[in-house]
Each structure stands twice: as C-alpha cells, then as structure tokens.
Amino acid sequence: MYAEALHENERLKSRLQDSKQELARIRSQLDRVTQRQERIAERSGLESEKREKQALEKRVSGMEEELKILTELKSDNQRLKDENCALIRVISKLSK
C-alpha cells in the first residue's frame, strides 16, 4: 500500500512537472505573439496616422488654392466696381 502511494505520488509529481513545463512554454508563446501583435498594431497605427496626415495636407492644400482664387475674385470684383463707378460718372457727364 505504501509502495503504491509512493508510486502514485511520484507519478503525480511527474505530471505536475510536465504541466509546469507546458505552462512555461505556452506563456512564452503567448508573450511572443503578444509582442508581435503590439509591433503590428504600432505599425498600422503609424500607417493610419501617415494616411491621416496626408489627407489633412491635401485638404489644407485645397483650402489654400480656394483662398487664392477667392482673393483673386475679390480683387476682380473691386476692379469691376471701380470701372462701373467710372462708367456711371462718364454717362452722367455725357447726359448733362
């Protein structure tokens, strides 16, 4: 009976040791996978930030172009107003 209990105890110790080794191996694999996923997430985060930056730069460029056109239109509008006033003065003098 004692020999059986001793044998069972040794068998359980061996299983426990095997389980500890397997647990350590699985933890190591989990750490590697987690680190790999973190690196992938960092890269994709950087890529999305880069795309977002490019989109914002494109938007700013478009707005700058619109501002330039708007400035030109305001200048043309003022010039036409001035010409209109001058023509009105000429017509007014001619009609007198």
Biopython code that builds the backbone (N, CA, C, O; Angstrom):
import numpy as np
from Bio.PDB.StructureBuilder import StructureBuilder

atoms = [
    (1, "MET", "N", (0.827, -1.183, 0.000)),
    (1, "MET", "CA", (0.000, 0.000, 0.000)),
    (1, "MET", "C", (0.883, 1.263, 0.000)),
    (1, "MET", "O", (0.644, 2.194, -0.768)),
    (2, "TYR", "N", (1.892, 1.278, 0.861)),
    (2, "TYR", "CA", (2.810, 2.421, 0.925)),
    (2, "TYR", "C", (3.526, 2.583, -0.408)),
    (2, "TYR", "O", (3.703, 3.699, -0.895)),
    (3, "ALA", "N", (3.938, 1.456, -0.997)),
    (3, "ALA", "CA", (4.645, 1.498, -2.272)),
    (3, "ALA", "C", (3.733, 2.060, -3.367)),
    (3, "ALA", "O", (4.176, 2.825, -4.224)),
    (4, "GLU", "N", (2.460, 1.672, -3.328)),
    (4, "GLU", "CA", (1.507, 2.191, -4.317)),
    (4, "GLU", "C", (1.316, 3.695, -4.146)),
    (4, "GLU", "O", (1.286, 4.433, -5.131)),
    (5, "ALA", "N", (1.189, 4.139, -2.931)),
    (5, "ALA", "CA", (1.006, 5.569, -2.653)),
    (5, "ALA", "C", (2.255, 6.343, -3.083)),
    (5, "ALA", "O", (2.159, 7.433, -3.647)),
    (6, "LEU", "N", (3.439, 5.758, -2.804)),
    (6, "LEU", "CA", (4.683, 6.399, -3.199)),
    (6, "LEU", "C", (4.781, 6.480, -4.720)),
    (6, "LEU", "O", (5.183, 7.504, -5.272)),
    (7, "HIS", "N", (4.416, 5.407, -5.377)),
    (7, "HIS", "CA", (4.436, 5.373, -6.831)),
    (7, "HIS", "C", (3.448, 6.398, -7.407)),
    (7, "HIS", "O", (3.779, 7.123, -8.346)),
    (8, "GLU", "N", (2.235, 6.455, -6.841)),
    (8, "GLU", "CA", (1.219, 7.415, -7.282)),
    (8, "GLU", "C", (1.706, 8.852, -7.060)),
    (8, "GLU", "O", (1.488, 9.728, -7.896)),
    (9, "ASN", "N", (2.356, 9.072, -5.939)),
    (9, "ASN", "CA", (2.898, 10.395, -5.617)),
    (9, "ASN", "C", (3.958, 10.811, -6.641)),
    (9, "ASN", "O", (3.971, 11.955, -7.094)),
    (10, "GLU", "N", (4.842, 9.882, -7.002)),
    (10, "GLU", "CA", (5.881, 10.152, -7.989)),
    (10, "GLU", "C", (5.262, 10.431, -9.366)),
    (10, "GLU", "O", (5.706, 11.318, -10.094)),
    (11, "ARG", "N", (4.232, 9.656, -9.701)),
    (11, "ARG", "CA", (3.549, 9.854, -10.977)),
    (11, "ARG", "C", (2.896, 11.238, -11.018)),
    (11, "ARG", "O", (2.974, 11.932, -12.031)),
    (12, "LEU", "N", (2.262, 11.632, -9.933)),
    (12, "LEU", "CA", (1.622, 12.944, -9.872)),
    (12, "LEU", "C", (2.654, 14.078, -9.912)),
    (12, "LEU", "O", (2.424, 15.113, -10.538)),
    (13, "LYS", "N", (3.788, 13.874, -9.242)),
    (13, "LYS", "CA", (4.859, 14.876, -9.282)),
    (13, "LYS", "C", (5.371, 15.043, -10.715)),
    (13, "LYS", "O", (5.632, 16.155, -11.174)),
    (14, "SER", "N", (5.507, 13.911, -11.406)),
    (14, "SER", "CA", (5.971, 13.948, -12.795)),
    (14, "SER", "C", (4.969, 14.684, -13.672)),
    (14, "SER", "O", (5.359, 15.497, -14.510)),
    (15, "ARG", "N", (3.679, 14.406, -13.487)),
    (15, "ARG", "CA", (2.639, 15.098, -14.252)),
    (15, "ARG", "C", (2.631, 16.590, -13.940)),
    (15, "ARG", "O", (2.455, 17.420, -14.832)),
    (16, "LEU", "N", (2.823, 16.923, -12.663)),
    (16, "LEU", "CA", (2.870, 18.321, -12.256)),
    (16, "LEU", "C", (4.053, 19.020, -12.915)),
    (16, "LEU", "O", (3.923, 20.143, -13.403)),
    (17, "GLN", "N", (5.198, 18.363, -12.927)),
    (17, "GLN", "CA", (6.390, 18.944, -13.558)),
    (17, "GLN", "C", (6.158, 19.140, -15.057)),
    (17, "GLN", "O", (6.510, 20.178, -15.617)),
    (18, "ASP", "N", (5.561, 18.128, -15.702)),
    (18, "ASP", "CA", (5.249, 18.242, -17.132)),
    (18, "ASP", "C", (4.287, 19.405, -17.389)),
    (18, "ASP", "O", (4.448, 20.159, -18.349)),
    (19, "SER", "N", (3.287, 19.535, -16.520)),
    (19, "SER", "CA", (2.310, 20.619, -16.663)),
    (19, "SER", "C", (2.972, 21.983, -16.479)),
    (19, "SER", "O", (2.648, 22.931, -17.195)),
    (20, "LYS", "N", (3.892, 22.087, -15.527)),
    (20, "LYS", "CA", (4.610, 23.345, -15.313)),
    (20, "LYS", "C", (5.447, 23.700, -16.528)),
    (20, "LYS", "O", (5.485, 24.861, -16.936)),
    (21, "GLN", "N", (6.122, 22.711, -17.115)),
    (21, "GLN", "CA", (6.926, 22.957, -18.303)),
    (21, "GLN", "C", (6.046, 23.390, -19.483)),
    (21, "GLN", "O", (6.398, 24.308, -20.224)),
    (22, "GLU", "N", (4.906, 22.724, -19.647)),
    (22, "GLU", "CA", (3.999, 23.082, -20.727)),
    (22, "GLU", "C", (3.438, 24.493, -20.506)),
    (22, "GLU", "O", (3.291, 25.261, -21.457)),
    (23, "LEU", "N", (3.129, 24.825, -19.262)),
    (23, "LEU", "CA", (2.636, 26.159, -18.942)),
    (23, "LEU", "C", (3.690, 27.220, -19.266)),
    (23, "LEU", "O", (3.365, 28.269, -19.823)),
    (24, "ALA", "N", (4.927, 26.953, -18.925)),
    (24, "ALA", "CA", (6.012, 27.891, -19.221)),
    (24, "ALA", "C", (6.171, 28.062, -20.732)),
    (24, "ALA", "O", (6.376, 29.174, -21.217)),
    (25, "ARG", "N", (6.074, 26.955, -21.473)),
    (25, "ARG", "CA", (6.183, 27.008, -22.922)),
    (25, "ARG", "C", (5.033, 27.821, -23.521)),
    (25, "ARG", "O", (5.251, 28.636, -24.417)),
    (26, "ILE", "N", (3.831, 27.607, -23.037)),
    (26, "ILE", "CA", (2.662, 28.323, -23.546)),
    (26, "ILE", "C", (2.749, 29.809, -23.201)),
    (26, "ILE", "O", (2.399, 30.656, -24.022)),
    (27, "ARG", "N", (3.212, 30.127, -22.000)),
    (27, "ARG", "CA", (3.380, 31.537, -21.616)),
    (27, "ARG", "C", (4.404, 32.221, -22.520)),
    (27, "ARG", "O", (4.224, 33.368, -22.928)),
    (28, "SER", "N", (5.473, 31.500, -22.823)),
    (28, "SER", "CA", (6.490, 32.045, -23.707)),
    (28, "SER", "C", (5.906, 32.313, -25.095)),
    (28, "SER", "O", (6.160, 33.365, -25.681)),
    (29, "GLN", "N", (5.135, 31.378, -25.617)),
    (29, "GLN", "CA", (4.495, 31.569, -26.911)),
    (29, "GLN", "C", (3.529, 32.751, -26.869)),
    (29, "GLN", "O", (3.476, 33.558, -27.797)),
    (30, "LEU", "N", (2.775, 32.838, -25.790)),
    (30, "LEU", "CA", (1.828, 33.945, -25.639)),
    (30, "LEU", "C", (2.554, 35.284, -25.608)),
    (30, "LEU", "O", (2.099, 36.248, -26.223)),
    (31, "ASP", "N", (3.673, 35.352, -24.901)),
    (31, "ASP", "CA", (4.459, 36.590, -24.861)),
    (31, "ASP", "C", (4.954, 36.965, -26.253)),
    (31, "ASP", "O", (4.892, 38.132, -26.638)),
    (32, "ARG", "N", (5.442, 35.993, -27.006)),
    (32, "ARG", "CA", (5.931, 36.271, -28.360)),
    (32, "ARG", "C", (4.804, 36.763, -29.263)),
    (32, "ARG", "O", (4.976, 37.721, -30.018)),
    (33, "VAL", "N", (3.658, 36.104, -29.181)),
    (33, "VAL", "CA", (2.520, 36.506, -30.011)),
    (33, "VAL", "C", (2.048, 37.902, -29.611)),
    (33, "VAL", "O", (1.731, 38.719, -30.476)),
    (34, "THR", "N", (1.999, 38.178, -28.324)),
    (34, "THR", "CA", (1.571, 39.495, -27.853)),
    (34, "THR", "C", (2.521, 40.580, -28.336)),
    (34, "THR", "O", (2.081, 41.636, -28.792)),
    (35, "GLN", "N", (3.815, 40.327, -28.239)),
    (35, "GLN", "CA", (4.799, 41.302, -28.712)),
    (35, "GLN", "C", (4.673, 41.522, -30.216)),
    (35, "GLN", "O", (4.772, 42.652, -30.693)),
    (36, "ARG", "N", (4.458, 40.453, -30.953)),
    (36, "ARG", "CA", (4.302, 40.551, -32.405)),
    (36, "ARG", "C", (3.065, 41.380, -32.745)),
    (36, "ARG", "O", (3.106, 42.228, -33.637)),
    (37, "GLN", "N", (1.966, 41.131, -32.030)),
    (37, "GLN", "CA", (0.738, 41.887, -32.291)),
    (37, "GLN", "C", (0.907, 43.356, -31.926)),
    (37, "GLN", "O", (0.369, 44.228, -32.608)),
    (38, "GLU", "N", (1.643, 43.636, -30.867)),
    (38, "GLU", "CA", (1.890, 45.029, -30.479)),
    (38, "GLU", "C", (2.700, 45.747, -31.554)),
    (38, "GLU", "O", (2.419, 46.898, -31.888)),
    (39, "ARG", "N", (3.713, 45.054, -32.096)),
    (39, "ARG", "CA", (4.507, 45.666, -33.169)),
    (39, "ARG", "C", (3.650, 45.925, -34.408)),
    (39, "ARG", "O", (3.770, 46.968, -35.050)),
    (40, "ILE", "N", (2.783, 44.965, -34.735)),
    (40, "ILE", "CA", (1.893, 45.128, -35.887)),
    (40, "ILE", "C", (0.939, 46.290, -35.644)),
    (40, "ILE", "O", (0.695, 47.098, -36.540)),
    (41, "ALA", "N", (0.403, 46.374, -34.437)),
    (41, "ALA", "CA", (-0.522, 47.465, -34.105)),
    (41, "ALA", "C", (0.189, 48.816, -34.182)),
    (41, "ALA", "O", (-0.388, 49.792, -34.660)),
    (42, "GLU", "N", (1.428, 48.879, -33.718)),
    (42, "GLU", "CA", (2.190, 50.127, -33.794)),
    (42, "GLU", "C", (2.403, 50.532, -35.242)),
    (42, "GLU", "O", (2.241, 51.697, -35.604)),
    (43, "ARG", "N", (2.769, 49.551, -36.072)),
    (43, "ARG", "CA", (2.998, 49.845, -37.488)),
    (43, "ARG", "C", (1.723, 50.316, -38.165)),
    (43, "ARG", "O", (1.737, 51.301, -38.903)),
    (44, "SER", "N", (0.615, 49.616, -37.917)),
    (44, "SER", "CA", (-0.642, 50.017, -38.552)),
    (44, "SER", "C", (-1.108, 51.357, -38.001)),
    (44, "SER", "O", (-1.723, 52.141, -38.723)),
    (45, "GLY", "N", (-0.821, 51.632, -36.724)),
    (45, "GLY", "CA", (-1.148, 52.936, -36.154)),
    (45, "GLY", "C", (-0.350, 54.030, -36.821)),
    (45, "GLY", "O", (-0.876, 55.106, -37.106)),
    (46, "LEU", "N", (0.922, 53.762, -37.073)),
    (46, "LEU", "CA", (1.759, 54.743, -37.752)),
    (46, "LEU", "C", (1.293, 54.955, -39.184)),
    (46, "LEU", "O", (1.296, 56.078, -39.689)),
    (47, "GLU", "N", (0.892, 53.864, -39.836)),
    (47, "GLU", "CA", (0.422, 53.967, -41.216)),
    (47, "GLU", "C", (-0.875, 54.769, -41.284)),
    (47, "GLU", "O", (-1.052, 55.596, -42.179)),
    (48, "SER", "N", (-1.780, 54.523, -40.340)),
    (48, "SER", "CA", (-3.038, 55.277, -40.360)),
    (48, "SER", "C", (-2.794, 56.742, -40.039)),
    (48, "SER", "O", (-3.447, 57.617, -40.607)),
    (49, "GLU", "N", (-1.860, 57.021, -39.135)),
    (49, "GLU", "CA", (-1.514, 58.409, -38.845)),
    (49, "GLU", "C", (-0.910, 59.072, -40.087)),
    (49, "GLU", "O", (-1.183, 60.236, -40.378)),
    (50, "LYS", "N", (-0.093, 58.316, -40.807)),
    (50, "LYS", "CA", (0.524, 58.848, -42.022)),
    (50, "LYS", "C", (-0.541, 59.161, -43.071)),
    (50, "LYS", "O", (-0.496, 60.212, -43.710)),
    (51, "ARG", "N", (-1.504, 58.244, -43.248)),
    (51, "ARG", "CA", (-2.588, 58.477, -44.202)),
    (51, "ARG", "C", (-3.426, 59.678, -43.774)),
    (51, "ARG", "O", (-3.814, 60.501, -44.603)),
    (52, "GLU", "N", (-3.699, 59.772, -42.473)),
    (52, "GLU", "CA", (-4.484, 60.900, -41.973)),
    (52, "GLU", "C", (-3.744, 62.217, -42.197)),
    (52, "GLU", "O", (-4.349, 63.220, -42.576)),
    (53, "LYS", "N", (-2.443, 62.207, -41.963)),
    (53, "LYS", "CA", (-1.637, 63.408, -42.183)),
    (53, "LYS", "C", (-1.668, 63.803, -43.657)),
    (53, "LYS", "O", (-1.814, 64.981, -43.983)),
    (54, "GLN", "N", (-1.530, 62.814, -44.551)),
    (54, "GLN", "CA", (-1.564, 63.104, -45.975)),
    (54, "GLN", "C", (-2.913, 63.677, -46.382)),
    (54, "GLN", "O", (-2.979, 64.610, -47.183)),
    (55, "ALA", "N", (-3.994, 63.117, -45.830)),
    (55, "ALA", "CA", (-5.332, 63.617, -46.153)),
    (55, "ALA", "C", (-5.488, 65.057, -45.671)),
    (55, "ALA", "O", (-6.057, 65.892, -46.375)),
    (56, "LEU", "N", (-4.983, 65.347, -44.472)),
    (56, "LEU", "CA", (-5.070, 66.709, -43.949)),
    (56, "LEU", "C", (-4.225, 67.673, -44.774)),
    (56, "LEU", "O", (-4.643, 68.802, -45.033)),
    (57, "GLU", "N", (-3.034, 67.230, -45.188)),
    (57, "GLU", "CA", (-2.190, 68.078, -46.021)),
    (57, "GLU", "C", (-2.871, 68.370, -47.362)),
    (57, "GLU", "O", (-2.802, 69.490, -47.869)),
    (58, "LYS", "N", (-3.519, 67.369, -47.922)),
    (58, "LYS", "CA", (-4.228, 67.552, -49.184)),
    (58, "LYS", "C", (-5.387, 68.536, -48.988)),
    (58, "LYS", "O", (-5.630, 69.403, -49.828)),
    (59, "ARG", "N", (-6.084, 68.387, -47.883)),
    (59, "ARG", "CA", (-7.205, 69.290, -47.591)),
    (59, "ARG", "C", (-6.714, 70.731, -47.416)),
    (59, "ARG", "O", (-7.323, 71.666, -47.937)),
    (60, "VAL", "N", (-5.614, 70.902, -46.683)),
    (60, "VAL", "CA", (-5.046, 72.239, -46.483)),
    (60, "VAL", "C", (-4.627, 72.832, -47.821)),
    (60, "VAL", "O", (-4.868, 74.010, -48.084)),
    (61, "SER", "N", (-4.005, 72.024, -48.660)),
    (61, "SER", "CA", (-3.582, 72.488, -49.976)),
    (61, "SER", "C", (-4.786, 72.951, -50.783)),
    (61, "SER", "O", (-4.735, 74.001, -51.424)),
    (62, "GLY", "N", (-5.861, 72.185, -50.758)),
    (62, "GLY", "CA", (-7.083, 72.575, -51.468)),
    (62, "GLY", "C", (-7.661, 73.879, -50.927)),
    (62, "GLY", "O", (-8.112, 74.733, -51.690)),
    (63, "MET", "N", (-7.644, 74.022, -49.602)),
    (63, "MET", "CA", (-8.165, 75.249, -48.994)),
    (63, "MET", "C", (-7.297, 76.457, -49.353)),
    (63, "MET", "O", (-7.811, 77.553, -49.578)),
    (64, "GLU", "N", (-5.988, 76.252, -49.405)),
    (64, "GLU", "CA", (-5.093, 77.349, -49.803)),
    (64, "GLU", "C", (-5.381, 77.774, -51.236)),
    (64, "GLU", "O", (-5.375, 78.965, -51.550)),
    (65, "GLU", "N", (-5.632, 76.800, -52.104)),
    (65, "GLU", "CA", (-5.954, 77.104, -53.503)),
    (65, "GLU", "C", (-7.274, 77.868, -53.587)),
    (65, "GLU", "O", (-7.394, 78.831, -54.344)),
    (66, "GLU", "N", (-8.274, 77.426, -52.795)),
    (66, "GLU", "CA", (-9.558, 78.123, -52.770)),
    (66, "GLU", "C", (-9.387, 79.552, -52.260)),
    (66, "GLU", "O", (-10.008, 80.477, -52.785)),
    (67, "LEU", "N", (-8.553, 79.734, -51.249)),
    (67, "LEU", "CA", (-8.302, 81.069, -50.701)),
    (67, "LEU", "C", (-7.654, 81.968, -51.747)),
    (67, "LEU", "O", (-7.989, 83.147, -51.859)),
    (68, "LYS", "N", (-6.730, 81.405, -52.505)),
    (68, "LYS", "CA", (-6.069, 82.162, -53.569)),
    (68, "LYS", "C", (-7.090, 82.597, -54.619)),
    (68, "LYS", "O", (-7.081, 83.748, -55.055)),
    (69, "ILE", "N", (-7.960, 81.690, -55.020)),
    (69, "ILE", "CA", (-8.995, 82.001, -56.013)),
    (69, "ILE", "C", (-9.954, 83.048, -55.455)),
    (69, "ILE", "O", (-10.350, 83.977, -56.160)),
    (70, "LEU", "N", (-10.324, 82.891, -54.184)),
    (70, "LEU", "CA", (-11.233, 83.847, -53.559)),
    (70, "LEU", "C", (-10.624, 85.248, -53.525)),
    (70, "LEU", "O", (-11.312, 86.235, -53.784)),
    (71, "THR", "N", (-9.344, 85.330, -53.208)),
    (71, "THR", "CA", (-8.646, 86.621, -53.199)),
    (71, "THR", "C", (-8.651, 87.239, -54.588)),
    (71, "THR", "O", (-8.890, 88.437, -54.737)),
    (72, "GLU", "N", (-8.389, 86.428, -55.601)),
    (72, "GLU", "CA", (-8.411, 86.922, -56.980)),
    (72, "GLU", "C", (-9.807, 87.415, -57.365)),
    (72, "GLU", "O", (-9.948, 88.445, -58.024)),
    (73, "LEU", "N", (-10.837, 86.672, -56.949)),
    (73, "LEU", "CA", (-12.210, 87.068, -57.271)),
    (73, "LEU", "C", (-12.580, 88.378, -56.566)),
    (73, "LEU", "O", (-13.246, 89.232, -57.151)),
    (74, "LYS", "N", (-12.151, 88.533, -55.324)),
    (74, "LYS", "CA", (-12.422, 89.785, -54.614)),
    (74, "LYS", "C", (-11.737, 90.953, -55.319)),
    (74, "LYS", "O", (-12.315, 92.031, -55.456)),
    (75, "SER", "N", (-10.521, 90.733, -55.756)),
    (75, "SER", "CA", (-9.777, 91.773, -56.471)),
    (75, "SER", "C", (-10.483, 92.133, -57.782)),
    (75, "SER", "O", (-10.642, 93.310, -58.104)),
    (76, "ASP", "N", (-10.905, 91.111, -58.535)),
    (76, "ASP", "CA", (-11.637, 91.350, -59.782)),
    (76, "ASP", "C", (-12.948, 92.080, -59.512)),
    (76, "ASP", "O", (-13.323, 92.985, -60.258)),
    (77, "ASN", "N", (-13.640, 91.692, -58.455)),
    (77, "ASN", "CA", (-14.907, 92.319, -58.097)),
    (77, "ASN", "C", (-14.711, 93.803, -57.787)),
    (77, "ASN", "O", (-15.485, 94.649, -58.236)),
    (78, "GLN", "N", (-13.666, 94.107, -57.016)),
    (78, "GLN", "CA", (-13.386, 95.503, -56.685)),
    (78, "GLN", "C", (-13.037, 96.304, -57.947)),
    (78, "GLN", "O", (-13.479, 97.441, -58.113)),
    (79, "ARG", "N", (-12.244, 95.698, -58.825)),
    (79, "ARG", "CA", (-11.880, 96.366, -60.078)),
    (79, "ARG", "C", (-13.121, 96.652, -60.907)),
    (79, "ARG", "O", (-13.253, 97.741, -61.465)),
    (80, "LEU", "N", (-14.039, 95.684, -60.994)),
    (80, "LEU", "CA", (-15.270, 95.883, -61.760)),
    (80, "LEU", "C", (-16.152, 96.950, -61.123)),
    (80, "LEU", "O", (-16.782, 97.735, -61.831)),
    (81, "LYS", "N", (-16.204, 96.985, -59.800)),
    (81, "LYS", "CA", (-16.972, 98.041, -59.125)),
    (81, "LYS", "C", (-16.400, 99.419, -59.462)),
    (81, "LYS", "O", (-17.140, 100.358, -59.753)),
    (82, "ASP", "N", (-15.072, 99.519, -59.416)),
    (82, "ASP", "CA", (-14.420, 100.793, -59.741)),
    (82, "ASP", "C", (-14.708, 101.203, -61.186)),
    (82, "ASP", "O", (-14.991, 102.370, -61.457)),
    (83, "GLU", "N", (-14.635, 100.248, -62.111)),
    (83, "GLU", "CA", (-14.913, 100.534, -63.518)),
    (83, "GLU", "C", (-16.372, 100.951, -63.694)),
    (83, "GLU", "O", (-16.674, 101.858, -64.470)),
    (84, "ASN", "N", (-17.269, 100.291, -62.977)),
    (84, "ASN", "CA", (-18.689, 100.606, -63.044)),
    (84, "ASN", "C", (-18.938, 102.040, -62.575)),
    (84, "ASN", "O", (-19.691, 102.787, -63.201)),
    (85, "CYS", "N", (-18.296, 102.415, -61.463)),
    (85, "CYS", "CA", (-18.444, 103.791, -60.960)),
    (85, "CYS", "C", (-17.914, 104.799, -61.985)),
    (85, "CYS", "O", (-18.526, 105.843, -62.206)),
    (86, "ALA", "N", (-16.789, 104.486, -62.598)),
    (86, "ALA", "CA", (-16.212, 105.383, -63.600)),
    (86, "ALA", "C", (-17.136, 105.521, -64.798)),
    (86, "ALA", "O", (-17.329, 106.624, -65.310)),
    (87, "LEU", "N", (-17.713, 104.405, -65.251)),
    (87, "LEU", "CA", (-18.643, 104.456, -66.378)),
    (87, "LEU", "C", (-19.893, 105.254, -66.030)),
    (87, "LEU", "O", (-20.417, 105.996, -66.860)),
    (88, "ILE", "N", (-20.365, 105.096, -64.799)),
    (88, "ILE", "CA", (-21.539, 105.857, -64.371)),
    (88, "ILE", "C", (-21.229, 107.352, -64.399)),
    (88, "ILE", "O", (-22.066, 108.151, -64.817)),
    (89, "ARG", "N", (-20.029, 107.732, -63.957)),
    (89, "ARG", "CA", (-19.632, 109.144, -63.986)),
    (89, "ARG", "C", (-19.573, 109.671, -65.424)),
    (89, "ARG", "O", (-20.024, 110.781, -65.707)),
    (90, "VAL", "N", (-19.014, 108.863, -66.322)),
    (90, "VAL", "CA", (-18.909, 109.273, -67.723)),
    (90, "VAL", "C", (-20.296, 109.446, -68.326)),
    (90, "VAL", "O", (-20.578, 110.440, -68.995)),
    (91, "ILE", "N", (-21.168, 108.452, -68.076)),
    (91, "ILE", "CA", (-22.538, 108.518, -68.607)),
    (91, "ILE", "C", (-23.262, 109.734, -68.024)),
    (91, "ILE", "O", (-24.006, 110.426, -68.720)),
    (92, "SER", "N", (-23.030, 109.973, -66.744)),
    (92, "SER", "CA", (-23.672, 111.121, -66.096)),
    (92, "SER", "C", (-23.210, 112.431, -66.725)),
    (92, "SER", "O", (-24.027, 113.329, -66.929)),
    (93, "LYS", "N", (-21.941, 112.562, -67.033)),
    (93, "LYS", "CA", (-21.412, 113.789, -67.649)),
    (93, "LYS", "C", (-21.920, 113.943, -69.078)),
    (93, "LYS", "O", (-22.214, 115.048, -69.532)),
    (94, "LEU", "N", (-22.020, 112.792, -69.789)),
    (94, "LEU", "CA", (-22.485, 112.849, -71.178)),
    (94, "LEU", "C", (-23.975, 113.212, -71.258)),
    (94, "LEU", "O", (-24.411, 113.854, -72.214)),
    (95, "SER", "N", (-24.729, 112.808, -70.274)),
    (95, "SER", "CA", (-26.165, 113.071, -70.327)),
    (95, "SER", "C", (-26.518, 114.495, -69.929)),
    (95, "SER", "O", (-27.663, 114.911, -70.105)),
    (96, "LYS", "N", (-25.568, 115.251, -69.398)),
    (96, "LYS", "CA", (-25.858, 116.619, -68.982)),
    (96, "LYS", "C", (-25.847, 117.549, -70.122)),
    (96, "LYS", "O", (-26.073, 118.746, -69.945)),
]
sb = StructureBuilder()
sb.init_structure("model")
sb.init_model(0)
sb.init_chain("A")
sb.init_seg("    ")
for serial, (resi, resn, name, xyz) in enumerate(atoms, 1):
    if name == "N":
        sb.init_residue(resn, " ", resi, " ")
    sb.init_atom(name, np.array(xyz, "f"), 0.0, 1.0, " ", f" {name:<3s}", serial, name[0])
structure = sb.get_structure()
